Protein backbone atom coordinates (compact mmCIF):
# COMPACT_ATOMS: atom_id res chain seq x y z
CA UNK A 1 0.00 0.00 0.00
CA UNK A 2 1.31 3.48 -0.87
CA UNK A 3 2.52 5.38 2.21
CA UNK A 4 1.00 8.85 1.77
CA UNK A 5 1.68 9.75 5.41
CA UNK A 6 5.36 9.02 4.86
CA UNK A 7 5.46 11.42 1.90
CA UNK A 8 4.49 14.32 4.13
CA UNK A 9 6.72 13.22 7.00
CA UNK A 10 9.83 13.13 4.85
CA UNK A 11 9.49 16.75 3.85
CA UNK A 12 8.62 16.46 0.21
CA UNK A 13 7.47 20.08 0.46
CA UNK A 14 11.14 21.01 0.18
CA UNK A 15 10.63 20.61 -3.56
CA UNK A 16 7.74 22.31 -5.29
CA UNK A 17 8.24 20.33 -8.46
CA UNK A 18 5.25 18.21 -9.42
CA UNK A 19 4.04 16.45 -12.55
CA UNK A 20 0.63 15.00 -13.26
CA UNK A 21 0.30 11.24 -13.12
CA UNK A 22 -2.29 8.53 -13.12
CA UNK A 23 -2.44 5.73 -10.55
CA UNK A 24 -3.74 2.26 -11.27
CA UNK A 25 -7.38 1.95 -12.33
CA UNK A 26 -8.60 1.32 -8.76
CA UNK A 27 -6.82 4.35 -7.32
CA UNK A 28 -7.29 8.12 -7.45
CA UNK A 29 -5.21 10.36 -9.76
CA UNK A 30 -1.96 11.66 -8.31
CA UNK A 31 0.93 14.04 -8.82
CA UNK A 32 4.58 13.02 -8.95
CA UNK A 33 6.74 14.91 -6.46
CA UNK A 34 10.55 14.80 -6.29
CA UNK A 35 12.76 15.09 -3.21
CA UNK A 36 16.37 14.58 -2.27
CA UNK A 37 17.37 11.48 -0.33
CA UNK A 38 19.32 11.98 2.87
CA UNK A 39 22.98 10.98 2.57
CA UNK A 40 25.00 9.52 5.50
CA UNK A 41 27.02 12.12 7.38
CA UNK A 42 30.47 12.52 5.87
CA UNK A 43 29.61 10.68 2.64
CA UNK A 44 29.57 11.95 -0.94
CA UNK A 45 26.09 12.54 -2.39
CA UNK A 46 27.45 12.15 -5.93
CA UNK A 47 28.55 8.61 -5.09
CA UNK A 48 25.41 7.56 -3.24
CA UNK A 49 23.10 5.19 -5.11
CA UNK A 50 19.81 3.49 -4.25
CA UNK A 51 19.90 -0.02 -5.74
CA UNK A 52 16.98 -1.82 -4.13
CA UNK A 53 13.83 -0.85 -2.26
CA UNK A 54 11.29 -2.39 0.09
CA UNK A 55 9.11 0.74 0.03
CA UNK A 56 9.46 4.50 -0.08
CA UNK A 57 10.94 4.57 3.41
CA UNK A 58 13.05 1.40 3.41
CA UNK A 59 15.67 0.99 0.72
CA UNK A 60 19.29 -0.03 0.24
CA UNK A 61 22.30 1.04 -1.77
CA UNK A 62 25.89 2.13 -1.60
CA UNK A 63 27.84 5.28 -0.75
CA UNK A 64 31.44 6.32 -0.36
CA UNK A 65 33.33 9.06 1.44
CA UNK A 66 34.86 11.98 -0.51
CA UNK A 67 38.20 10.97 -2.01
CA UNK A 68 37.56 7.26 -1.40
CA UNK A 69 36.98 4.53 -3.97
CA UNK A 70 35.42 2.10 -1.46
CA UNK A 71 31.65 1.60 -1.69
CA UNK A 72 29.87 0.77 1.57
CA UNK A 73 26.44 -0.72 2.17
CA UNK A 74 23.80 1.78 3.29
CA UNK A 75 20.31 0.98 4.55
CA UNK A 76 17.63 3.66 4.76
CA UNK A 77 14.86 3.02 7.30
CA UNK A 78 12.10 5.61 7.47
CA UNK A 79 14.26 7.52 4.99
CA UNK A 80 17.19 7.76 7.46
CA UNK A 81 20.52 6.26 6.35
CA UNK A 82 22.72 3.86 8.27
CA UNK A 83 26.13 2.69 7.05
CA UNK A 84 26.35 -1.06 7.70
CA UNK A 85 29.52 -2.06 9.53
CA UNK A 86 29.06 -5.82 9.19
CA UNK A 87 29.98 -5.62 5.49
CA UNK A 88 32.84 -3.10 5.78
CA UNK A 89 35.46 -5.81 5.18
CA UNK A 90 34.09 -6.77 1.75
CA UNK A 91 36.13 -5.43 -1.20
CA UNK A 92 34.43 -4.00 -4.30
CA UNK A 93 31.04 -4.24 -2.63
CA UNK A 94 27.89 -3.79 -4.71
CA UNK A 95 24.14 -4.10 -4.06
CA UNK A 96 22.08 -6.08 -6.59
CA UNK A 97 18.61 -5.73 -5.11
CA UNK A 98 16.36 -5.93 -2.07
CA UNK A 99 13.15 -7.91 -1.58
CA UNK A 100 9.96 -7.19 0.37
CA UNK A 101 11.37 -8.85 3.48
CA UNK A 102 14.19 -6.29 3.58
CA UNK A 103 16.83 -8.83 2.56
CA UNK A 104 19.63 -7.28 0.49
CA UNK A 105 21.55 -9.13 -2.21
CA UNK A 106 25.26 -8.23 -2.24
CA UNK A 107 28.32 -9.15 -4.18
CA UNK A 108 31.99 -8.67 -3.44
CA UNK A 109 34.45 -9.08 -6.27
CA UNK A 110 37.68 -11.00 -5.81
CA UNK A 111 40.64 -8.84 -6.89
CA UNK A 112 42.28 -10.03 -10.09
CA UNK A 113 39.98 -13.02 -10.54
CA UNK A 114 36.88 -13.77 -12.60
CA UNK A 115 34.82 -14.71 -9.57
CA UNK A 116 32.72 -13.06 -6.91
CA UNK A 117 31.47 -13.70 -3.41
CA UNK A 118 27.68 -13.41 -3.06
CA UNK A 119 25.88 -12.61 0.21
CA UNK A 120 22.45 -11.97 1.66
CA UNK A 121 22.15 -9.34 4.39
CA UNK A 122 18.86 -9.71 6.25
CA UNK A 123 17.10 -7.97 9.13
CA UNK A 124 19.22 -4.84 9.02
CA UNK A 125 16.37 -2.35 8.80
CA UNK A 126 14.87 -3.38 12.10
CA UNK A 127 17.76 -4.64 14.23
CA UNK A 128 21.14 -6.32 14.01
CA UNK A 129 21.51 -7.71 10.51
CA UNK A 130 22.72 -11.17 9.52
CA UNK A 131 25.24 -11.69 6.73
CA UNK A 132 25.02 -15.04 4.94
CA UNK A 133 27.36 -16.14 2.17
CA UNK A 134 26.03 -18.16 -0.77
CA UNK A 135 28.21 -20.71 -2.54
CA UNK A 136 28.35 -22.11 -6.04
CA UNK A 137 27.54 -25.78 -6.63
CA UNK A 138 30.46 -28.12 -7.22
CA UNK A 139 32.10 -27.55 -10.59
CA UNK A 140 31.20 -23.85 -10.83
CA UNK A 141 32.39 -20.50 -9.55
CA UNK A 142 30.18 -17.45 -9.09
CA UNK A 143 30.83 -14.39 -11.26
CA UNK A 144 28.25 -12.05 -9.72
CA UNK A 145 24.80 -11.58 -8.23
CA UNK A 146 21.91 -10.85 -10.60
CA UNK A 147 18.62 -10.74 -8.69
CA UNK A 148 16.58 -11.61 -5.61
CA UNK A 149 12.80 -12.02 -5.52
CA UNK A 150 10.14 -11.82 -2.82
CA UNK A 151 9.89 -15.57 -2.28
CA UNK A 152 13.64 -15.78 -1.62
CA UNK A 153 15.04 -17.08 -4.92
CA UNK A 154 18.54 -15.82 -5.71
CA UNK A 155 19.91 -15.62 -9.25
CA UNK A 156 23.62 -15.44 -9.94
CA UNK A 157 25.98 -15.70 -12.85
CA UNK A 158 28.61 -18.42 -12.84
CA UNK A 159 31.16 -20.19 -15.02
CA UNK A 160 32.02 -23.85 -15.26
CA UNK A 161 35.42 -24.43 -13.73
CA UNK A 162 36.08 -26.98 -16.48
CA UNK A 163 35.92 -24.99 -19.71
CA UNK A 164 34.81 -21.56 -18.50
CA UNK A 165 31.31 -21.66 -20.00
CA UNK A 166 28.97 -18.96 -18.63
CA UNK A 167 25.75 -20.15 -16.99
CA UNK A 168 23.20 -18.97 -14.48
CA UNK A 169 22.61 -20.43 -11.03
CA UNK A 170 19.16 -20.24 -9.42
CA UNK A 171 19.11 -20.90 -5.68
CA UNK A 172 15.61 -21.39 -4.30
CA UNK A 173 14.30 -22.09 -0.79
CA UNK A 174 11.72 -24.36 -2.45
CA UNK A 175 14.20 -26.56 -4.33
CA UNK A 176 16.81 -29.08 -3.26
CA UNK A 177 20.09 -27.89 -4.70
CA UNK A 178 20.86 -25.25 -7.29
CA UNK A 179 19.29 -25.06 -10.76
CA UNK A 180 21.81 -24.50 -13.55
CA UNK A 181 20.58 -22.30 -16.40
CA UNK A 182 22.56 -23.07 -19.54
CA UNK A 183 20.81 -21.82 -22.67
CA UNK A 184 21.94 -20.48 -26.06
CA UNK A 185 19.14 -17.89 -25.73
CA UNK A 186 21.38 -15.74 -23.55
CA UNK A 187 22.87 -15.05 -20.14
CA UNK A 188 20.82 -14.48 -17.00
CA UNK A 189 19.78 -10.84 -16.73
CA UNK A 190 16.84 -10.57 -14.31
CA UNK A 191 14.47 -12.46 -11.99
CA UNK A 192 10.70 -12.12 -11.45
CA UNK A 193 8.80 -12.97 -8.27
CA UNK A 194 7.42 -16.23 -9.71
CA UNK A 195 10.92 -17.50 -10.49
CA UNK A 196 10.91 -16.54 -14.18
CA UNK A 197 14.41 -15.64 -15.38
CA UNK A 198 15.08 -13.09 -18.11
CA UNK A 199 17.78 -14.19 -20.55
CA UNK A 200 19.61 -11.69 -22.74
CA UNK A 201 22.17 -12.55 -25.41
CA UNK A 202 25.48 -10.72 -25.55
CA UNK A 203 24.41 -9.26 -28.93
CA UNK A 204 21.09 -7.40 -29.46
CA UNK A 205 19.38 -10.33 -31.18
CA UNK A 206 16.51 -10.91 -28.79
CA UNK A 207 15.98 -12.47 -25.41
CA UNK A 208 13.92 -15.13 -23.70
CA UNK A 209 12.19 -16.26 -20.53
CA UNK A 210 13.43 -19.32 -18.64
CA UNK A 211 10.85 -21.07 -16.45
CA UNK A 212 11.65 -24.38 -14.80
CA UNK A 213 13.89 -25.38 -17.67
CA UNK A 214 11.53 -24.23 -20.44
CA UNK A 215 12.68 -21.38 -22.69
CA UNK A 216 10.21 -18.94 -24.31
CA UNK A 217 11.72 -16.54 -26.89
CA UNK A 218 10.76 -12.87 -26.82
CA UNK A 219 9.20 -11.59 -30.04
CA UNK A 220 11.55 -9.20 -31.86
CA UNK A 221 9.52 -8.40 -34.97
CA UNK A 222 12.79 -8.59 -36.89
CA UNK A 223 14.33 -5.64 -35.02
CA UNK A 224 17.39 -5.44 -32.83
CA UNK A 225 16.14 -5.54 -29.24
CA UNK A 226 17.53 -5.11 -25.75
CA UNK A 227 15.53 -6.72 -22.93
CA UNK A 228 16.48 -4.73 -19.84
CA UNK A 229 13.96 -5.39 -17.03
CA UNK A 230 11.53 -7.97 -15.69
CA UNK A 231 8.70 -7.65 -13.16
CA UNK A 232 5.01 -8.25 -12.64
CA UNK A 233 4.93 -11.09 -15.17
CA UNK A 234 6.31 -8.92 -17.99
CA UNK A 235 9.64 -7.84 -19.44
CA UNK A 236 10.59 -4.46 -20.83
CA UNK A 237 13.25 -3.06 -23.07
CA UNK A 238 13.65 -1.41 -26.43
CA UNK A 239 13.96 -2.20 -30.10
CA UNK A 240 16.28 -0.20 -32.33
CA UNK A 241 16.09 0.93 -35.94
CA UNK A 242 18.88 2.34 -38.07
CA UNK A 243 17.13 3.87 -41.08
CA UNK A 244 16.51 6.39 -39.62
CA UNK A 245 18.20 5.87 -36.26
CA UNK A 246 15.43 5.48 -33.70
CA UNK A 247 14.27 3.31 -30.81
CA UNK A 248 10.95 2.21 -29.36
CA UNK A 249 10.21 0.92 -25.86
CA UNK A 250 8.62 -2.53 -25.79
CA UNK A 251 6.73 -4.55 -23.18
CA UNK A 252 6.61 -8.34 -23.52
CA UNK A 253 3.81 -10.35 -21.89
CA UNK A 254 4.47 -13.63 -20.09
CA UNK A 255 4.23 -15.50 -23.42
CA UNK A 256 6.83 -13.30 -25.08
CA UNK A 257 4.41 -11.27 -27.21
CA UNK A 258 5.59 -7.68 -27.74
CA UNK A 259 3.56 -4.47 -27.50
CA UNK A 260 4.93 -0.98 -28.11
CA UNK A 261 4.96 1.29 -25.05
CA UNK A 262 3.11 4.56 -25.68
CA UNK A 263 5.63 7.36 -26.36
CA UNK A 264 8.32 5.07 -24.94
CA UNK A 265 12.00 5.26 -25.76
CA UNK A 266 13.32 2.83 -23.13
CA UNK A 267 12.10 0.68 -20.25
CA UNK A 268 14.70 0.04 -17.56
CA UNK A 269 12.70 -0.95 -14.44
CA UNK A 270 9.34 -2.64 -13.70
CA UNK A 271 7.67 -3.30 -10.35
CA UNK A 272 5.21 -6.00 -9.31
CA UNK A 273 2.27 -3.65 -9.95
CA UNK A 274 3.22 -3.09 -13.59
CA UNK A 275 4.65 0.42 -13.18
CA UNK A 276 7.35 1.00 -15.79
CA UNK A 277 10.24 3.44 -15.50
CA UNK A 278 12.21 4.57 -18.51
CA UNK A 279 12.86 7.41 -20.88
CA UNK A 280 10.25 9.01 -23.08
CA UNK A 281 10.54 8.96 -26.88
CA UNK A 282 14.29 8.33 -27.06
CA UNK A 283 17.37 7.05 -25.32
CA UNK A 284 18.32 9.86 -22.90
CA UNK A 285 14.79 11.25 -23.17
CA UNK A 286 12.87 12.59 -20.16
CA UNK A 287 12.61 10.21 -17.20
CA UNK A 288 9.01 8.94 -17.28
CA UNK A 289 6.58 6.37 -15.93
CA UNK A 290 3.94 4.14 -17.52
CA UNK A 291 1.24 1.81 -16.21
CA UNK A 292 1.71 -1.16 -18.47
CA UNK A 293 2.00 0.34 -21.95
CA UNK A 294 -0.03 3.48 -21.08
CA UNK A 295 1.97 6.67 -20.62
CA UNK A 296 1.43 8.36 -17.23
CA UNK A 297 3.84 11.25 -16.76
CA UNK A 298 7.28 12.73 -17.20
CA UNK A 299 8.88 12.97 -13.78
CA UNK A 300 9.79 16.48 -12.59
CA UNK A 301 13.51 17.23 -12.40
CA UNK A 302 15.00 19.77 -9.97
CA UNK A 303 16.44 22.87 -11.62
CA UNK A 304 19.97 22.22 -12.82
CA UNK A 305 19.85 18.49 -12.07
CA UNK A 306 21.32 15.98 -14.48
CA UNK A 307 20.39 12.33 -14.76
CA UNK A 308 22.83 10.18 -16.68
CA UNK A 309 22.79 6.76 -15.02
CA UNK A 310 20.57 4.83 -17.45
CA UNK A 311 20.98 1.48 -15.71
CA UNK A 312 20.50 2.70 -12.12
CA UNK A 313 16.80 3.53 -11.98
CA UNK A 314 14.89 1.63 -9.27
CA UNK A 315 11.12 1.34 -8.67
CA UNK A 316 9.68 -0.07 -5.45
CA UNK A 317 6.44 -2.04 -5.30
CA UNK A 318 4.69 0.90 -3.63
CA UNK A 319 5.43 2.99 -6.77
CA UNK A 320 8.38 5.02 -5.50
CA UNK A 321 11.02 5.80 -8.15
CA UNK A 322 14.70 6.31 -7.37
CA UNK A 323 17.50 7.66 -9.56
CA UNK A 324 20.97 9.11 -8.98
CA UNK A 325 22.06 12.56 -10.05
CA UNK A 326 25.74 13.56 -10.29
CA UNK A 327 24.68 17.15 -9.61
CA UNK A 328 22.09 16.67 -6.83
CA UNK A 329 22.75 13.24 -5.33
CA UNK A 330 20.11 10.50 -5.08
CA UNK A 331 16.51 11.52 -5.81
CA UNK A 332 13.12 9.95 -5.05
CA UNK A 333 9.77 10.47 -6.78
CA UNK A 334 6.46 9.75 -5.04
CA UNK A 335 2.97 9.81 -6.51
CA UNK A 336 0.79 11.70 -4.02
CA UNK A 337 -3.00 12.19 -4.00
CA UNK A 338 -4.47 15.40 -5.39
C-alpha positions in Angstrom: 0.0 0.0 0.0 1.3 3.5 -0.9 2.5 5.4 2.2 1.0 8.8 1.8 1.7 9.8 5.4 5.4 9.0 4.9 5.5 11.4 1.9 4.5 14.3 4.1 6.7 13.2 7.0 9.8 13.1 4.8 9.5 16.8 3.9 8.6 16.5 0.2 7.5 20.1 0.5 11.1 21.0 0.2 10.6 20.6 -3.6 7.7 22.3 -5.3 8.2 20.3 -8.5 5.3 18.2 -9.4 4.0 16.4 -12.5 0.6 15.0 -13.3 0.3 11.2 -13.1 -2.3 8.5 -13.1 -2.4 5.7 -10.5 -3.7 2.3 -11.3 -7.4 1.9 -12.3 -8.6 1.3 -8.8 -6.8 4.3 -7.3 -7.3 8.1 -7.5 -5.2 10.4 -9.8 -2.0 11.7 -8.3 0.9 14.0 -8.8 4.6 13.0 -8.9 6.7 14.9 -6.5 10.5 14.8 -6.3 12.8 15.1 -3.2 16.4 14.6 -2.3 17.4 11.5 -0.3 19.3 12.0 2.9 23.0 11.0 2.6 25.0 9.5 5.5 27.0 12.1 7.4 30.5 12.5 5.9 29.6 10.7 2.6 29.6 11.9 -0.9 26.1 12.5 -2.4 27.4 12.1 -5.9 28.5 8.6 -5.1 25.4 7.6 -3.2 23.1 5.2 -5.1 19.8 3.5 -4.3 19.9 0.0 -5.7 17.0 -1.8 -4.1 13.8 -0.8 -2.3 11.3 -2.4 0.1 9.1 0.7 0.0 9.5 4.5 -0.1 10.9 4.6 3.4 13.1 1.4 3.4 15.7 1.0 0.7 19.3 0.0 0.2 22.3 1.0 -1.8 25.9 2.1 -1.6 27.8 5.3 -0.7 31.4 6.3 -0.4 33.3 9.1 1.4 34.9 12.0 -0.5 38.2 11.0 -2.0 37.6 7.3 -1.4 37.0 4.5 -4.0 35.4 2.1 -1.5 31.6 1.6 -1.7 29.9 0.8 1.6 26.4 -0.7 2.2 23.8 1.8 3.3 20.3 1.0 4.6 17.6 3.7 4.8 14.9 3.0 7.3 12.1 5.6 7.5 14.3 7.5 5.0 17.2 7.8 7.5 20.5 6.3 6.3 22.7 3.9 8.3 26.1 2.7 7.1 26.4 -1.1 7.7 29.5 -2.1 9.5 29.1 -5.8 9.2 30.0 -5.6 5.5 32.8 -3.1 5.8 35.5 -5.8 5.2 34.1 -6.8 1.7 36.1 -5.4 -1.2 34.4 -4.0 -4.3 31.0 -4.2 -2.6 27.9 -3.8 -4.7 24.1 -4.1 -4.1 22.1 -6.1 -6.6 18.6 -5.7 -5.1 16.4 -5.9 -2.1 13.1 -7.9 -1.6 10.0 -7.2 0.4 11.4 -8.9 3.5 14.2 -6.3 3.6 16.8 -8.8 2.6 19.6 -7.3 0.5 21.6 -9.1 -2.2 25.3 -8.2 -2.2 28.3 -9.2 -4.2 32.0 -8.7 -3.4 34.5 -9.1 -6.3 37.7 -11.0 -5.8 40.6 -8.8 -6.9 42.3 -10.0 -10.1 40.0 -13.0 -10.5 36.9 -13.8 -12.6 34.8 -14.7 -9.6 32.7 -13.1 -6.9 31.5 -13.7 -3.4 27.7 -13.4 -3.1 25.9 -12.6 0.2 22.5 -12.0 1.7 22.1 -9.3 4.4 18.9 -9.7 6.3 17.1 -8.0 9.1 19.2 -4.8 9.0 16.4 -2.3 8.8 14.9 -3.4 12.1 17.8 -4.6 14.2 21.1 -6.3 14.0 21.5 -7.7 10.5 22.7 -11.2 9.5 25.2 -11.7 6.7 25.0 -15.0 4.9 27.4 -16.1 2.2 26.0 -18.2 -0.8 28.2 -20.7 -2.5 28.3 -22.1 -6.0 27.5 -25.8 -6.6 30.5 -28.1 -7.2 32.1 -27.5 -10.6 31.2 -23.8 -10.8 32.4 -20.5 -9.5 30.2 -17.5 -9.1 30.8 -14.4 -11.3 28.3 -12.0 -9.7 24.8 -11.6 -8.2 21.9 -10.9 -10.6 18.6 -10.7 -8.7 16.6 -11.6 -5.6 12.8 -12.0 -5.5 10.1 -11.8 -2.8 9.9 -15.6 -2.3 13.6 -15.8 -1.6 15.0 -17.1 -4.9 18.5 -15.8 -5.7 19.9 -15.6 -9.3 23.6 -15.4 -9.9 26.0 -15.7 -12.8 28.6 -18.4 -12.8 31.2 -20.2 -15.0 32.0 -23.8 -15.3 35.4 -24.4 -13.7 36.1 -27.0 -16.5 35.9 -25.0 -19.7 34.8 -21.6 -18.5 31.3 -21.7 -20.0 29.0 -19.0 -18.6 25.7 -20.2 -17.0 23.2 -19.0 -14.5 22.6 -20.4 -11.0 19.2 -20.2 -9.4 19.1 -20.9 -5.7 15.6 -21.4 -4.3 14.3 -22.1 -0.8 11.7 -24.4 -2.4 14.2 -26.6 -4.3 16.8 -29.1 -3.3 20.1 -27.9 -4.7 20.9 -25.3 -7.3 19.3 -25.1 -10.8 21.8 -24.5 -13.5 20.6 -22.3 -16.4 22.6 -23.1 -19.5 20.8 -21.8 -22.7 21.9 -20.5 -26.1 19.1 -17.9 -25.7 21.4 -15.7 -23.6 22.9 -15.1 -20.1 20.8 -14.5 -17.0 19.8 -10.8 -16.7 16.8 -10.6 -14.3 14.5 -12.5 -12.0 10.7 -12.1 -11.5 8.8 -13.0 -8.3 7.4 -16.2 -9.7 10.9 -17.5 -10.5 10.9 -16.5 -14.2 14.4 -15.6 -15.4 15.1 -13.1 -18.1 17.8 -14.2 -20.5 19.6 -11.7 -22.7 22.2 -12.6 -25.4 25.5 -10.7 -25.6 24.4 -9.3 -28.9 21.1 -7.4 -29.5 19.4 -10.3 -31.2 16.5 -10.9 -28.8 16.0 -12.5 -25.4 13.9 -15.1 -23.7 12.2 -16.3 -20.5 13.4 -19.3 -18.6 10.8 -21.1 -16.4 11.6 -24.4 -14.8 13.9 -25.4 -17.7 11.5 -24.2 -20.4 12.7 -21.4 -22.7 10.2 -18.9 -24.3 11.7 -16.5 -26.9 10.8 -12.9 -26.8 9.2 -11.6 -30.0 11.5 -9.2 -31.9 9.5 -8.4 -35.0 12.8 -8.6 -36.9 14.3 -5.6 -35.0 17.4 -5.4 -32.8 16.1 -5.5 -29.2 17.5 -5.1 -25.7 15.5 -6.7 -22.9 16.5 -4.7 -19.8 14.0 -5.4 -17.0 11.5 -8.0 -15.7 8.7 -7.7 -13.2 5.0 -8.2 -12.6 4.9 -11.1 -15.2 6.3 -8.9 -18.0 9.6 -7.8 -19.4 10.6 -4.5 -20.8 13.3 -3.1 -23.1 13.6 -1.4 -26.4 14.0 -2.2 -30.1 16.3 -0.2 -32.3 16.1 0.9 -35.9 18.9 2.3 -38.1 17.1 3.9 -41.1 16.5 6.4 -39.6 18.2 5.9 -36.3 15.4 5.5 -33.7 14.3 3.3 -30.8 10.9 2.2 -29.4 10.2 0.9 -25.9 8.6 -2.5 -25.8 6.7 -4.6 -23.2 6.6 -8.3 -23.5 3.8 -10.3 -21.9 4.5 -13.6 -20.1 4.2 -15.5 -23.4 6.8 -13.3 -25.1 4.4 -11.3 -27.2 5.6 -7.7 -27.7 3.6 -4.5 -27.5 4.9 -1.0 -28.1 5.0 1.3 -25.1 3.1 4.6 -25.7 5.6 7.4 -26.4 8.3 5.1 -24.9 12.0 5.3 -25.8 13.3 2.8 -23.1 12.1 0.7 -20.2 14.7 0.0 -17.6 12.7 -1.0 -14.4 9.3 -2.6 -13.7 7.7 -3.3 -10.3 5.2 -6.0 -9.3 2.3 -3.6 -10.0 3.2 -3.1 -13.6 4.7 0.4 -13.2 7.3 1.0 -15.8 10.2 3.4 -15.5 12.2 4.6 -18.5 12.9 7.4 -20.9 10.2 9.0 -23.1 10.5 9.0 -26.9 14.3 8.3 -27.1 17.4 7.1 -25.3 18.3 9.9 -22.9 14.8 11.3 -23.2 12.9 12.6 -20.2 12.6 10.2 -17.2 9.0 8.9 -17.3 6.6 6.4 -15.9 3.9 4.1 -17.5 1.2 1.8 -16.2 1.7 -1.2 -18.5 2.0 0.3 -22.0 0.0 3.5 -21.1 2.0 6.7 -20.6 1.4 8.4 -17.2 3.8 11.3 -16.8 7.3 12.7 -17.2 8.9 13.0 -13.8 9.8 16.5 -12.6 13.5 17.2 -12.4 15.0 19.8 -10.0 16.4 22.9 -11.6 20.0 22.2 -12.8 19.8 18.5 -12.1 21.3 16.0 -14.5 20.4 12.3 -14.8 22.8 10.2 -16.7 22.8 6.8 -15.0 20.6 4.8 -17.5 21.0 1.5 -15.7 20.5 2.7 -12.1 16.8 3.5 -12.0 14.9 1.6 -9.3 11.1 1.3 -8.7 9.7 -0.1 -5.4 6.4 -2.0 -5.3 4.7 0.9 -3.6 5.4 3.0 -6.8 8.4 5.0 -5.5 11.0 5.8 -8.2 14.7 6.3 -7.4 17.5 7.7 -9.6 21.0 9.1 -9.0 22.1 12.6 -10.1 25.7 13.6 -10.3 24.7 17.2 -9.6 22.1 16.7 -6.8 22.7 13.2 -5.3 20.1 10.5 -5.1 16.5 11.5 -5.8 13.1 9.9 -5.1 9.8 10.5 -6.8 6.5 9.7 -5.0 3.0 9.8 -6.5 0.8 11.7 -4.0 -3.0 12.2 -4.0 -4.5 15.4 -5.4 
